[in-house]
């Protein structure tokens, strides 16, 4: 009874933290002691603002250039029309199957589990994704039917939004139904929640991951070493203890991590927290994000410098997603296309 009561309290805690997120930029700026009038904030933005207090607690007080704040703060630059930037630069809607499935690569399928996130990153490549069209009534049943009929699949990737926004009951049901498909061997989960809301890593979630027939790979998303604090380290350690393989993917962002020191510190920090540096993505050219772009030449410099400073297992692959390609492409190869 005590254990169940503790679990209820912990579940309520992460949900309460999710509800208590900052929803208005000026409130976050006031908390950080930053004058909103000194920044070029947009009068209106169709992509809503949302930041958990756990993530905000790691931002530097009074620093408008803080790399964590920069990732989430809407700026007037988002409203600029820039050639080459569009609503769907990866052409995901052309690979869209019924029920929220995206089929791009051999042997695996990506399932949009939810359109909700705990934090709204301003560089998000799905900031204009048509979630309402893909996640309507009966979508999950249709997706599971498609997955069941395709024995060529060995891996399902849960994405969104962020799949860990779903509660433990919903995730438990989904995990069980995926595990019942005999041709699946791996479940990959792309999530930011263990970083931006570490309380989400509940005992029940850990039990679900530990007991699944499927080999679980959890890909977190950390862009800067300052995102990792003791709570994040504890959450990732708990995931590792139940056998989850942890990887990190980052996005190369101007003013956030586009220098050698920041990238080296990021690799060291995520590895020390239990995750292997996996990818650094070139920015996907989605409308409203051009102010985050880093030139390919600079990305090549960073990768070369990291190889000189770090052991190979701490150097992530610098990649770009190119519509129609059979996989993510090394940035050097993608640049030559």
Secondary structure as UniProt FT lines:
FT   HELIX           2..19
FT   HELIX           25..32
FT   HELIX           36..38
FT   HELIX           53..56
FT   TURN            57..58
FT   TURN            61..62
FT   TURN            64..65
FT   HELIX           67..72
FT   HELIX           76..79
FT   TURN            83..84
FT   TURN            87..90
FT   HELIX           92..95
FT   STRAND          96..97
FT   TURN            98..100
FT   STRAND          101..102
FT   TURN            106..107
FT   STRAND          108..112
FT   TURN            122..123
FT   TURN            125..128
FT   HELIX           131..134
FT   TURN            137..138
FT   HELIX           139..149
FT   TURN            151..152
FT   STRAND          155..159
FT   HELIX           163..165
FT   HELIX           168..179
FT   TURN            182..183
FT   STRAND          186..190
FT   HELIX           193..196
FT   HELIX           198..200
FT   HELIX           203..211
FT   STRAND          215..221
FT   HELIX           225..227
FT   HELIX           230..241
FT   TURN            242..243
FT   STRAND          245..251
FT   TURN            254..257
FT   HELIX           260..272
FT   TURN            273..274
FT   STRAND          276..281
FT   TURN            287..288
FT   HELIX           290..292
FT   HELIX           296..309
FT   HELIX           312..314
FT   STRAND          317..320
FT   TURN            323..324
FT   STRAND          329..330
FT   HELIX           331..335
//
